Amino acid sequence: MTLPLALVALISAFGSSFQYGYNVSVINSPAPYMQDFYNKTYLDRTGTPMDGSFQTLLWSLTVSMFPLGGLFGSLMVWPMVNNCGRKGTLLINNLFSIAAAILMGTSELAKTFEVIILSRVVMGIFAGLASNVVPMFLGEMSPKNLRGAIGVVPQLFITIGILSAQILGLNSILGNAKGWPVLLGLTGIPSLIQLLTLPFFPESPRYLLIQKGNEEQARRALQRLRGREDVDDEIQEMYQEDRSEKEEGQFSVLSLFTFKGLRWQLISIIVMMAGQQLSGVNGVFYYADRIFESAGVASSSIQYVTVSIGAINVVMTLLAVFIVESLGRRILLLAGFLLCSASCAILTLALNLQNTVSWMSYLSIVCVIAYIIGHAIGPSPIPAVMITEMFLQSSRPAAFMVGGSVHWLSNFTVGLVFLYMEAGLGPYSFLIFCAICVATMLYIFFVVPETKNKTFMEINRIMAKRNKVEIQESKELKDSYPLGKQEEKKALSSSE
C-alpha cells in the first residue's frame, strides 16, 4: 500500500461514498421539525393548515426521491465514465452535491419546501453515480492483492456517513428546529474537499491505456500509485485484457444482456445486488426503534442506541477491510447472508413471543445487532467489489450501470412495500427477508467463484468455463502485444 493509493482511496470515498451514507439517514432525526416547517410554510402561503394526508405525501416524496434519484444516477454511469473517465465523472458529480447542499441549507430562509424535495432527487443522482463510480475507480487502480480491501473502503465510508448523520442529528447538536438546515447543508463540504484535491491524483491507469490508448500516461499513473518504476507486468496484463476484448468493442447495456460470454457474470451481479437490498436491511433499521422501545429503552434514549448500532456497523465494515484479503469474498458473502437469515428467523419468533415471554425483547435486540454485523461483513460491501472483478474493462461500466440500477430499484421497492408488508404480516415480514437471504446464499455457494488475489483475466477464464465459451490463451496473446518500454530496453540490450 503506497501513500498516493491510500490518499486517492480516502479522498474518493470521503468525497463521494461518505455522502451517500450521510444522506441515507440525515432526515431521520430532524423529521418532526422539517414537517413543522412544511406545514408552517404552507400555512403562510395559503392561510390554511396543511391537510394531514397531503403532509404525509410530501414527506413520503422527501424520503423516496433519494433512492429514485439514485436509480437515475445509476443510468448515467455508462455514458459518463466512458466519455469523462472515472476521475472526471467524480469531479463533475461533486457539482450535483454542492448545488443540492446550498439549496437545502437555504430552504428555510427562502421559505420553500419544494427545493428540499428537488434537492433529494439531485442528491440521489449524486449517490447513484458515486456508489458505482468509486468502487470502479478504486478497483481499477488497486493491485490484485489489495483490490478487495480497497474495494470495501467505499462501503466503510458509507457507514461512517450514516453514523456521522446520526451523531450530528442528535437533538442536542443539529437535530432540532434551528439546526436542521445546517445539518442538510453540511453535505456539500466533503464534495468541495474532493473537488479541490482529487485533480492532483491520477486517472485510472486501465482507462488511460485500454480506452484512451495512452500507454505513457497509464505507465506514469501506475508508477506513482505503485511507488516503483517497473510496472511492465501490469501494463502487459492490460494489453492482454485489451486484446481479448477487441472483437466485442465497448459493451452497451443491451449488448451486455445478449452476450453469451458474460451471461453468468450478469446474473450473478443482479442476484447479489438485489439480495443486498431485498434481504431486509432497511426493514431491520425501521423496526429497530420499536424493538428497543419494547425492551424498555426510554424513548429519549433511543436515538443514542441508534447511534450505537451505527457505530457497530462502522466497526464491522472496518473489520471486513482487514479480513477480505485473507478469508476471501465468497466466505464473507456466505457467512454474512447466513447470519442475516438466522437473525431474521429468530427475530420473527422473538417478536411474536415478546408479549408473553419477558426476555424475548432482549433476544430481539441481539437479533438486530447480529443482523447488522452479518450485513456489514458481506452483503453490504462485497457485491460492488465483485462487479469490478467479474467484468473486464469494456463491459465494466455497463455492468455497474445494471448493478447500480438493481441496487436502487430494490432499495426504492423495499421502502415502498415494507410498510404494507408490516401492516399485513407484522413480524412475519422477516420470514420473507429470511427466504431471500437463503436463496441468495445458495446461489453464491453454487455459482459465484472466489476472486481473491486473481487478475481480471484469470477471473474471466474461470467464468468463461461456466459460460461455455472459449477465450484466447494468454501465451498466444503475449506474443502479439506491444512491448512496454522496459521490455524494449531489455530486447535491445540482449540483441547487442
DRENLO-723638 format. One record per residue (C-alpha): residue number from 1; residue in one letter; x, y, z. Coordinates in Angstrom, 1 decimal. Layout:
<sites>
  num  residu       x       y       z
  NUM       A       X       Y       Z
...
</sites>
This chain:
<sites>
  num  residu       x       y       z
    1       M     0.0     0.0     0.0
    2       T     1.6     3.3    -1.1
    3       L     0.7     6.8     0.1
    4       P    -0.8     8.0    -3.2
    5       L    -3.0     4.9    -3.4
    6       A    -4.2     5.3     0.2
    7       L    -4.8     9.0    -0.3
    8       V    -6.8     8.6    -3.5
    9       A    -8.9     5.9    -1.9
   10       L    -9.6     8.1     1.2
   11       I   -10.4    11.2    -0.9
   12       S   -12.7     9.4    -3.4
   13       A   -14.5     7.6    -0.6
   14       F   -14.9    10.6     1.7
   15       G   -15.9    13.0    -1.1
   16       S   -18.5    10.6    -2.6
   17       S   -19.4     7.4    -0.6
   18       F   -19.5     9.3     2.7
   19       Q   -22.2    11.5     1.4
   20       Y   -24.3     8.6     0.1
   21       G   -24.4     7.2     3.7
   22       Y   -24.9    10.7     5.2
   23       N   -27.9    11.4     3.1
   24       V   -29.5     8.0     3.7
   25       S   -30.1     8.9     7.4
   26       V   -29.7    12.7     7.6
   27       I   -33.5    13.4     7.5
   28       N   -34.5    10.7    10.1
   29       S   -33.7    12.7    13.3
   30       P   -35.0    16.2    12.2
   31       A   -38.1    14.8    10.6
   32       P   -40.6    16.3    13.0
   33       Y   -39.0    19.8    12.7
   34       M   -38.9    19.6     8.9
   35       Q   -42.6    18.5     8.8
   36       D   -43.4    21.5    11.0
   37       F   -41.6    23.7     8.5
   38       Y   -43.6    22.2     5.6
   39       N   -46.8    22.9     7.5
   40       K   -45.8    26.5     8.6
   41       T   -44.7    27.4     5.0
   42       Y   -48.0    26.1     3.6
   43       L   -50.0    28.0     6.2
   44       D   -48.1    31.3     5.5
   45       R   -48.9    30.9     1.8
   46       T   -52.5    29.8     1.9
   47       G   -53.8    30.8     5.3
   48       T   -55.0    27.3     6.0
   49       P   -53.1    24.4     7.7
   50       M   -51.8    21.6     5.6
   51       D   -54.1    18.6     5.3
   52       G   -52.6    15.5     7.1
   53       S   -52.7    13.3     4.1
   54       F   -51.0    15.9     1.9
   55       Q   -48.3    16.3     4.5
   56       T   -47.8    12.5     4.6
   57       L   -47.5    12.6     0.8
   58       L   -44.9    15.4     0.8
   59       W   -42.8    13.6     3.5
   60       S   -43.0    10.3     1.6
   61       L   -41.7    12.2    -1.5
   62       T   -38.9    13.7     0.5
   63       V   -37.8    10.2     1.7
   64       S   -38.4     8.3    -1.6
   65       M   -36.9    10.8    -4.0
   66       F   -33.4     9.9    -2.8
   67       P   -33.4     6.3    -4.0
   68       L   -35.4     7.3    -7.1
   69       G   -32.6     9.8    -7.9
   70       G   -30.1     7.0    -7.2
   71       L   -31.7     5.0   -10.0
   72       F   -31.4     7.9   -12.4
   73       G   -27.7     8.4   -11.3
   74       S   -27.0     4.7   -12.0
   75       L   -28.4     5.1   -15.5
   76       M   -25.8     7.8   -16.1
   77       V   -22.8     5.7   -15.2
   78       W   -22.1     4.0   -18.5
   79       P   -22.1     7.2   -20.7
   80       M   -20.3     9.3   -18.2
   81       V   -17.4     7.0   -17.2
   82       N   -16.7     6.2   -20.9
   83       N   -16.7     9.8   -22.0
   84       C   -15.4    11.7   -19.0
   85       G   -13.3     9.0   -17.3
   86       R   -13.6     7.7   -13.8
   87       K   -11.9    10.7   -12.1
   88       G   -13.6    13.2   -14.4
   89       T   -17.1    11.7   -13.5
   90       L   -16.4    12.0    -9.8
   91       L   -15.3    15.6   -10.2
   92       I   -18.4    16.5   -12.3
   93       N   -20.6    14.7    -9.8
   94       N   -19.5    17.0    -7.0
   95       L   -21.4    19.8    -8.6
   96       F   -24.7    18.0    -8.0
   97       S   -23.9    17.6    -4.3
   98       I   -22.7    21.2    -3.8
   99       A   -25.8    22.6    -5.6
  100       A   -28.2    20.4    -3.6
  101       A   -26.4    21.3    -0.3
  102       I   -26.8    25.1    -1.0
  103       L   -30.5    24.6    -1.9
  104       M   -31.2    22.5     1.2
  105       G   -29.2    24.8     3.6
  106       T   -31.1    27.9     2.4
  107       S   -34.6    26.3     2.1
  108       E   -35.8    27.7     5.4
  109       L   -34.6    31.2     4.6
  110       A   -36.3    31.0     1.2
  111       K   -39.4    29.6     2.8
  112       T   -39.7    26.8     0.3
  113       F   -40.0    23.1     1.0
  114       E   -40.2    22.2    -2.7
  115       V   -36.4    22.7    -3.1
  116       I   -35.8    20.2    -0.4
  117       I   -37.7    17.5    -2.4
  118       L   -35.9    18.6    -5.6
  119       S   -32.5    18.5    -3.8
  120       R   -33.2    15.0    -2.5
  121       V   -33.6    13.9    -6.2
  122       V   -30.3    15.7    -7.1
  123       M   -28.5    14.1    -4.1
  124       G   -29.9    10.7    -5.2
  125       I   -28.4    11.3    -8.6
  126       F   -25.1    12.1    -6.9
  127       A   -25.3     9.0    -4.8
  128       G   -26.3     6.8    -7.7
  129       L   -23.2     7.9    -9.6
  130       A   -20.9     7.8    -6.5
  131       S   -22.0     4.3    -5.4
  132       N   -21.0     2.9    -8.8
  133       V   -18.0     5.0    -9.9
  134       V   -16.0     5.0    -6.7
  135       P   -15.8     1.1    -6.5
  136       M   -14.9     1.0   -10.2
  137       F   -12.3     3.7   -10.0
  138       L   -10.6     2.2    -6.9
  139       G   -10.9    -1.4    -8.2
  140       E    -9.1    -0.4   -11.4
  141       M    -6.3     1.4    -9.5
  142       S    -5.6    -1.3    -7.0
  143       P    -3.1    -4.2    -7.2
  144       K    -4.7    -7.6    -7.2
  145       N    -3.5    -8.4    -3.6
  146       L    -5.3    -5.2    -2.2
  147       R    -8.3    -5.0    -4.6
  148       G   -10.7    -6.5    -2.0
  149       A    -9.6    -4.4     0.9
  150       I    -9.6    -1.1    -1.1
  151       G   -12.9    -2.2    -2.7
  152       V   -14.5    -2.3     0.8
  153       V   -13.3     1.2     1.7
  154       P   -16.3     2.9    -0.1
  155       Q   -18.8     0.9     1.9
  156       L   -16.8     1.7     5.1
  157       F   -17.3     5.4     4.3
  158       I   -21.0     4.9     3.6
  159       T   -21.3     3.5     7.2
  160       I   -19.2     6.4     8.6
  161       G   -21.6     8.8     6.7
  162       I   -24.6     7.2     8.3
  163       L   -23.0     7.3    11.8
  164       S   -22.0    11.0    11.3
  165       A   -25.6    11.9    10.3
  166       Q   -26.9    10.1    13.3
  167       I   -24.5    11.9    15.7
  168       L   -25.0    15.3    14.2
  169       G   -28.7    14.7    14.1
  170       L   -28.9    14.3    17.9
  171       N   -31.4    16.8    19.4
  172       S   -28.6    18.3    21.4
  173       I   -26.5    19.1    18.3
  174       L   -28.3    19.9    15.0
  175       G   -31.4    17.6    15.1
  176       N   -33.6    20.5    16.3
  177       A   -35.8    23.3    15.0
  178       K   -32.8    25.7    14.4
  179       G   -30.1    23.2    13.3
  180       W   -31.7    21.1    10.6
  181       P   -31.0    23.4     7.7
  182       V   -27.3    23.3     8.7
  183       L   -27.5    19.6     9.1
  184       L   -28.7    19.2     5.5
  185       G   -26.3    21.8     4.1
  186       L   -23.2    20.2     5.6
  187       T   -23.2    17.5     2.8
  188       G   -21.5    19.9     0.4
  189       I   -18.3    20.1     2.4
  190       P   -16.9    16.7     1.5
  191       S   -17.7    17.4    -2.2
  192       L   -15.8    20.7    -2.0
  193       I   -12.8    19.0    -0.5
  194       Q   -12.8    16.3    -3.2
  195       L   -13.2    18.9    -5.9
  196       L   -10.1    20.7    -4.7
  197       T    -7.9    17.7    -4.0
  198       L    -8.8    14.9    -6.5
  199       P    -7.4    16.7    -9.6
  200       F    -3.9    16.2    -8.1
  201       F    -4.2    12.4    -8.3
  202       P    -4.0    10.2   -11.5
  203       E    -6.9     8.8   -13.6
  204       S    -7.5     5.0   -13.6
  205       P    -4.5     3.5   -15.5
  206       R    -6.7     0.9   -17.1
  207       Y    -9.0     3.6   -18.5
  208       L    -5.9     5.6   -19.8
  209       L    -4.4     2.6   -21.6
  210       I    -7.4     0.4   -22.7
  211       Q    -9.9     3.1   -23.5
  212       K    -7.7     6.2   -24.3
  213       G    -4.8     4.2   -25.8
  214       N    -2.3     6.3   -23.9
  215       E     0.4     3.9   -22.6
  216       E     2.7     6.8   -21.4
  217       Q     0.1     8.3   -19.1
  218       A    -1.0     4.9   -17.9
  219       R     2.6     4.0   -17.1
  220       R     3.2     7.3   -15.2
  221       A    -0.1     6.8   -13.2
  222       L     0.9     3.2   -12.3
  223       Q     4.4     4.2   -11.3
  224       R     3.0     6.8    -9.0
  225       L     0.4     4.5    -7.5
  226       R     2.8     1.6    -7.0
  227       G     5.8     3.7    -5.9
  228       R     8.2     1.9    -8.3
  229       E     9.5     2.3   -11.8
  230       D     8.9    -1.2   -13.1
  231       V     5.2    -1.7   -13.8
  232       D     5.6    -3.7   -17.0
  233       D     3.8    -6.8   -15.7
  234       E     0.6    -4.8   -15.1
  235       I     1.0    -2.9   -18.4
  236       Q     1.2    -6.2   -20.3
  237       E    -1.8    -7.7   -18.4
  238       M    -3.8    -4.6   -19.5
  239       Y    -2.7    -5.2   -23.1
  240       Q    -3.8    -8.8   -22.7
  241       E    -7.2    -7.8   -21.4
  242       D    -7.5    -5.2   -24.2
  243       R    -6.6    -7.7   -26.9
  244       S    -9.0   -10.3   -25.6
  245       E   -11.9    -7.8   -25.8
  246       K   -11.1    -6.1   -29.1
  247       E   -13.6    -8.0   -31.2
  248       E   -16.5    -7.2   -28.9
  249       G   -15.8    -3.4   -28.5
  250       Q   -17.4    -1.4   -25.8
  251       F   -20.5    -3.0   -24.3
  252       S   -23.8    -1.2   -24.0
  253       V   -26.4    -2.4   -21.5
  254       L   -28.3    -4.1   -24.3
  255       S   -25.2    -6.0   -25.7
  256       L   -24.3    -7.0   -22.1
  257       F   -27.7    -8.7   -21.8
  258       T   -27.4   -10.5   -25.1
  259       F   -23.7   -11.6   -25.0
  260       K   -23.3   -15.3   -24.0
  261       G   -19.8   -14.9   -22.7
  262       L   -21.0   -12.7   -19.8
  263       R   -24.3   -14.4   -19.0
  264       W   -23.4   -15.8   -15.6
  265       Q   -21.5   -12.7   -14.5
  266       L   -24.6   -10.6   -15.3
  267       I   -26.9   -13.0   -13.5
  268       S   -24.6   -13.0   -10.5
  269       I   -24.4    -9.3   -10.1
  270       I   -28.2    -9.0   -10.4
  271       V   -28.7   -11.6    -7.8
  272       M   -26.1   -10.2    -5.4
  273       M   -27.3    -6.5    -5.7
  274       A   -30.9    -7.5    -5.4
  275       G   -30.1    -9.8    -2.4
  276       Q   -28.2    -7.0    -0.8
  277       Q   -31.2    -4.7    -0.7
  278       L   -34.1    -7.2    -0.6
  279       S   -32.5    -9.0     2.4
  280       G   -34.4    -6.6     4.7
  281       V   -31.6    -4.3     5.9
  282       N   -34.0    -1.2     5.7
  283       G   -36.7    -3.2     7.4
  284       V   -34.5    -4.1    10.3
  285       F   -33.4    -0.5    10.8
  286       Y   -37.1     0.6    10.6
  287       Y   -38.1    -1.9    13.2
  288       A   -35.1    -1.2    15.5
  289       D   -36.6     1.8    17.3
  290       R   -39.8    -0.2    18.2
  291       I   -37.8    -3.2    19.3
  292       F   -35.7    -1.1    21.6
  293       E   -38.8     0.6    23.0
  294       S   -40.5    -2.7    23.7
  295       A   -37.3    -3.8    25.5
  296       G   -37.8    -0.9    28.0
  297       V   -35.4     1.6    26.4
  298       A   -36.7     5.1    27.1
  299       S   -37.9     7.0    24.0
  300       S   -35.5     9.9    24.8
  301       S   -32.6     7.4    24.8
  302       I   -33.5     5.5    21.6
  303       Q   -31.6     7.9    19.4
  304       Y   -28.4     7.1    21.4
  305       V   -29.0     3.4    20.9
  306       T   -29.4     4.0    17.2
  307       V   -26.0     5.8    17.2
  308       S   -24.5     2.7    18.9
  309       I   -26.0     0.5    16.2
  310       G   -24.4     2.8    13.6
  311       A   -21.1     2.5    15.4
  312       I   -21.3    -1.3    15.3
  313       N   -22.0    -1.1    11.5
  314       V   -18.8     1.0    11.1
  315       V   -16.6    -1.3    13.2
  316       M   -17.7    -4.5    11.4
  317       T   -17.3    -2.9     7.9
  318       L   -13.8    -1.8     9.1
  319       L   -13.1    -5.4    10.1
  320       A   -14.2    -6.5     6.6
  321       V   -11.4    -4.3     5.1
  322       F    -8.8    -6.2     7.0
  323       I   -10.2    -9.8     6.5
  324       V   -11.4    -9.7     3.0
  325       E    -8.0   -10.5     1.5
  326       S    -7.3   -13.3     4.0
  327       L   -10.7   -15.0     4.0
  328       G   -11.8   -14.1     0.5
  329       R   -15.0   -12.7    -0.9
  330       R   -17.1   -15.9    -1.0
  331       I   -16.8   -16.8     2.6
  332       L   -17.7   -13.3     3.7
  333       L   -20.8   -13.3     1.5
  334       L   -21.9   -16.7     2.6
  335       A   -21.3   -16.1     6.3
  336       G   -23.0   -12.7     6.1
  337       F   -26.2   -14.0     4.4
  338       L   -26.2   -17.0     6.7
  339       L   -26.1   -14.7     9.8
  340       C   -28.8   -12.4     8.3
  341       S   -31.1   -15.3     7.5
  342       A   -30.7   -16.8    11.0
  343       S   -31.3   -13.4    12.6
  344       C   -34.5   -12.8    10.6
  345       A   -35.9   -16.2    11.5
  346       I   -35.1   -15.8    15.3
  347       L   -36.3   -12.2    15.2
  348       T   -39.7   -13.4    13.9
  349       L   -40.0   -15.8    16.8
  350       A   -38.9   -13.2    19.4
  351       L   -41.3   -10.5    18.2
  352       N   -44.2   -12.9    18.3
  353       L   -43.4   -14.1    21.8
  354       Q   -42.2   -10.9    23.4
  355       N   -45.6   -10.1    25.0
  356       T   -45.7   -13.5    26.7
  357       V   -42.0   -14.1    27.5
  358       S   -40.3   -11.2    29.1
  359       W   -36.7   -11.8    27.9
  360       M   -37.7   -12.2    24.3
  361       S   -37.5    -8.4    23.8
  362       Y   -33.8    -8.7    24.7
  363       L   -33.4   -11.5    22.2
  364       S   -34.9    -9.2    19.6
  365       I   -32.1    -6.6    20.3
  366       V   -29.4    -9.4    19.9
  367       C   -31.0   -10.4    16.6
  368       V   -30.9    -6.8    15.3
  369       I   -27.2    -6.5    16.3
  370       A   -26.4    -9.9    14.8
  371       Y   -28.2    -9.0    11.5
  372       I   -26.2    -5.7    11.2
  373       I   -22.9    -7.5    11.9
  374       G   -23.8   -10.1     9.2
  375       H   -24.8    -7.5     6.6
  376       A   -21.7    -5.3     7.4
  377       I   -19.1    -8.1     6.8
  378       G   -20.5    -9.4     3.5
  379       P   -23.8    -8.4     1.8
  380       S   -23.1    -4.6     2.1
  381       P   -19.5    -4.2     0.9
  382       I   -18.7    -7.3    -1.3
  383       P   -21.1    -7.1    -4.2
  384       A   -19.6    -3.9    -5.6
  385       V   -16.1    -5.4    -5.3
  386       M   -17.4    -8.5    -7.3
  387       I   -18.7    -6.3   -10.1
  388       T   -15.3    -4.8   -10.5
  389       E   -13.6    -8.2   -10.5
  390       M   -16.0   -10.2   -12.7
  391       F   -16.1    -7.9   -15.6
  392       L   -13.3    -6.6   -17.9
  393       Q   -12.7    -3.0   -19.0
  394       S   -15.1    -2.9   -21.9
  395       S   -18.1    -4.4   -20.0
  396       R   -17.4    -3.0   -16.5
  397       P   -19.2     0.4   -17.0
  398       A   -22.4    -1.3   -18.3
  399       A   -22.2    -3.9   -15.6
  400       F   -22.0    -1.2   -12.9
  401       M   -25.0     0.6   -14.6
  402       V   -27.0    -2.6   -14.3
  403       G   -25.9    -3.5   -10.8
  404       G   -26.5     0.1    -9.6
  405       S   -29.9     0.2   -11.2
  406       V   -30.9    -3.1    -9.5
  407       H   -29.5    -1.8    -6.2
  408       W   -31.5     1.5    -6.2
  409       L   -34.7    -0.1    -7.7
  410       S   -34.6    -2.7    -4.9
  411       N   -33.9     0.0    -2.3
  412       F   -36.9     2.0    -3.6
  413       T   -39.1    -1.1    -3.7
  414       V   -38.4    -2.1    -0.1
  415       G   -39.1     1.5     1.0
  416       L   -42.4     1.5    -0.9
  417       V   -43.6    -2.0     0.0
  418       F   -42.3    -2.6     3.6
  419       L   -45.0    -0.5     5.3
  420       Y   -47.7    -2.6     3.6
  421       M   -45.9    -5.8     4.4
  422       E   -45.6    -4.8     8.0
  423       A   -49.3    -3.8     8.2
  424       G   -50.4    -7.2     6.6
  425       L   -47.8    -9.6     8.0
  426       G   -46.4    -7.9    11.1
  427       P   -43.3    -9.7    12.4
  428       Y   -43.7   -12.4     9.7
  429       S   -42.4    -9.9     7.2
  430       F   -38.9   -11.0     8.3
  431       L   -39.6   -14.6     7.1
  432       I   -39.7   -13.2     3.6
  433       F   -36.3   -11.5     4.2
  434       C   -35.0   -14.8     5.6
  435       A   -36.1   -16.6     2.4
  436       I   -34.4   -14.0     0.2
  437       C   -31.1   -14.3     2.3
  438       V   -31.2   -18.1     2.0
  439       A   -31.9   -18.0    -1.8
  440       T   -29.0   -15.5    -2.4
  441       M   -26.6   -17.6    -0.2
  442       L   -27.4   -20.8    -2.1
  443       Y   -26.8   -19.0    -5.5
  444       I   -23.5   -17.7    -4.3
  445       F   -22.5   -21.1    -3.0
  446       F   -23.2   -22.9    -6.3
  447       V   -22.3   -20.2    -8.9
  448       V   -20.0   -17.4    -7.7
  449       P   -16.3   -18.2    -7.7
  450       E   -13.6   -16.9    -5.3
  451       T   -11.8   -13.9    -6.9
  452       K    -9.3   -13.2    -4.2
  453       N    -5.8   -12.4    -5.5
  454       K    -6.6   -13.2    -9.1
  455       T    -6.1   -10.9   -12.1
  456       F    -9.1    -9.8   -14.1
  457       M    -8.1   -12.1   -16.9
  458       E    -7.8   -15.1   -14.6
  459       I   -11.3   -14.4   -13.2
  460       N   -12.5   -14.1   -16.8
  461       R   -11.2   -17.5   -17.7
  462       I   -13.0   -19.1   -14.7
  463       M   -16.3   -17.5   -15.8
  464       A   -15.7   -18.4   -19.4
  465       K   -15.8   -22.1   -18.5
  466       R   -19.2   -21.6   -16.7
  467       N   -20.5   -19.7   -19.8
  468       K   -19.2   -22.5   -22.0
  469       V   -17.2   -20.1   -24.2
  470       E   -13.6   -20.1   -25.3
  471       I   -11.1   -17.2   -24.9
  472       Q    -7.6   -16.9   -26.4
  473       E    -4.8   -18.3   -24.2
  474       S    -2.5   -15.7   -22.7
  475       K     0.6   -17.2   -24.3
  476       E    -0.8   -16.6   -27.8
  477       L    -1.8   -13.1   -26.8
  478       K     1.5   -12.1   -25.3
  479       D     3.4   -12.7   -28.5
  480       S     1.3   -10.1   -30.2
  481       Y     1.3    -7.3   -27.6
  482       P     3.1    -4.0   -28.0
  483       L     6.3    -4.1   -25.9
  484       G     6.4    -1.8   -22.9
  485       K     9.4     0.5   -22.7
  486       Q    11.2    -1.7   -20.2
  487       E    10.8    -4.7   -22.5
  488       E    12.1    -2.7   -25.4
  489       K    15.3    -1.8   -23.5
  490       K    15.7    -5.5   -22.5
  491       A    15.2    -6.6   -26.1
  492       L    17.8    -4.1   -27.4
  493       S    20.4    -5.0   -24.7
  494       S    20.0    -8.7   -25.4
  495       S    20.4    -8.2   -29.2
  496       E    23.6    -6.3   -28.6
</sites>
